[in-house]
Amino acid sequence: MYAIVEIAGQQFKVSKDLKVYVNRLAHEEGSKISFDKVLLLDDNGKITLGAPAIEGASVEAKVLQHLKGDKVIIFKKKRRKGYKKRNGHRQYLTQIVIEGISGSAAPKKKAAKKAEVETTEE
């Protein structure tokens, strides 16, 4: 079972017990977080798509630690002008571990919508 979830403005493919580095979150180390913006849910081949998110689905995670990423060097140069500029950047990250994916409510709602469409056509 896996899910595609939006965390801090980025989309991640997650499954149970997966460790993920995301942009810094404002939660304490050891705290539990729930992400409700699940875009896709795969349950052993049964795929549920959201429009844009799946109602009732969520991903539970635990914050492991806050850290800084690797240094990225930005180097700018203009040839024959004597212009060189060197700069660096280290991104603030949060390491989380996915503890569970719950999405049992989503397939029932899809089935209910199909039943409503069938009754309105008659």
C-alpha positions in Angstrom: 0.0 0.0 0.0 1.3 3.4 -0.9 0.0 7.0 -1.3 1.0 10.2 -3.0 0.6 13.0 -0.4 1.3 16.7 -0.4 3.6 17.8 2.4 4.8 21.4 2.8 4.0 22.2 -0.9 5.8 19.1 -2.3 4.4 15.7 -3.4 5.9 12.5 -2.0 5.2 8.8 -2.7 5.1 7.3 0.7 4.5 3.8 2.2 4.5 2.5 5.8 7.9 2.7 7.7 9.4 5.0 5.0 11.7 7.8 6.2 11.3 11.0 4.2 13.2 14.3 4.3 10.7 17.3 3.9 11.1 21.0 4.2 11.2 22.2 7.8 7.9 21.6 9.7 6.9 23.6 12.7 6.5 20.6 15.0 8.6 19.3 17.9 10.8 16.2 17.5 8.9 13.1 18.5 5.5 14.6 17.8 2.9 12.9 15.6 1.5 14.6 12.5 -1.4 13.8 10.2 -1.4 14.9 6.5 -4.9 15.1 5.0 -4.0 16.1 1.4 -3.8 12.6 -0.1 -3.8 12.8 -3.9 -3.6 9.1 -4.8 -4.1 5.9 -2.8 -3.1 2.4 -4.0 -4.3 -0.5 -1.9 -2.9 -3.7 -3.5 -3.7 -2.7 -7.1 -6.9 -0.8 -6.3 -6.2 2.8 -7.1 -8.2 5.7 -5.8 -7.7 9.2 -7.3 -8.7 12.4 -5.6 -10.0 15.5 -7.2 -7.8 17.1 -6.0 -7.6 15.3 -2.6 -9.3 12.1 -1.3 -12.0 12.8 1.3 -11.4 10.9 4.5 -7.9 9.7 3.7 -4.9 10.6 5.8 -1.2 9.8 6.3 0.1 9.6 9.9 3.8 10.4 10.5 6.2 11.0 13.4 8.9 13.7 13.4 12.3 12.1 14.0 14.7 15.1 13.8 15.3 18.6 12.4 18.5 19.0 10.4 20.2 20.9 7.6 20.8 19.5 4.1 24.0 19.3 2.1 25.6 22.5 1.0 24.7 23.7 -2.5 27.3 25.9 -4.2 26.0 28.6 -6.5 28.7 30.0 -8.8 28.1 32.8 -11.3 30.6 33.9 -13.9 30.6 36.2 -16.9 33.4 35.5 -19.2 35.9 38.2 -20.1 34.4 40.7 -17.6 36.2 39.7 -14.5 32.9 38.9 -12.7 32.8 35.9 -10.4 30.3 35.3 -7.6 30.3 32.3 -5.2 27.5 31.7 -2.8 26.2 28.7 -0.8 23.0 27.5 0.7 21.9 24.8 3.1 18.2 23.9 3.3 16.5 23.3 6.6 14.9 19.9 6.6 12.8 17.7 8.8 13.1 13.9 8.8 9.8 12.1 9.3 8.8 8.4 9.3 5.5 7.3 7.9 3.6 5.3 10.6 0.4 4.5 8.7 -1.9 5.2 5.8 -5.7 5.3 6.3 -8.1 5.7 3.5 -11.1 3.4 4.1 -13.7 6.1 3.7 -12.7 7.1 0.1 -13.9 4.1 -1.9 -17.4 4.2 -0.2 -17.9 7.8 -1.2 -17.0 7.1 -4.8 -19.6 4.3 -4.9 -22.2 6.6 -3.4 -21.6 9.2 -6.1 -22.1 6.6 -8.8 -25.4 5.5 -7.3 -26.6 9.1 -7.2 -25.7 9.5 -10.9 -27.6 6.4 -11.8 -30.8 7.6 -10.0 -30.7 11.0 -11.6 -30.6 9.5 -15.1 -33.9 7.6 -14.7 
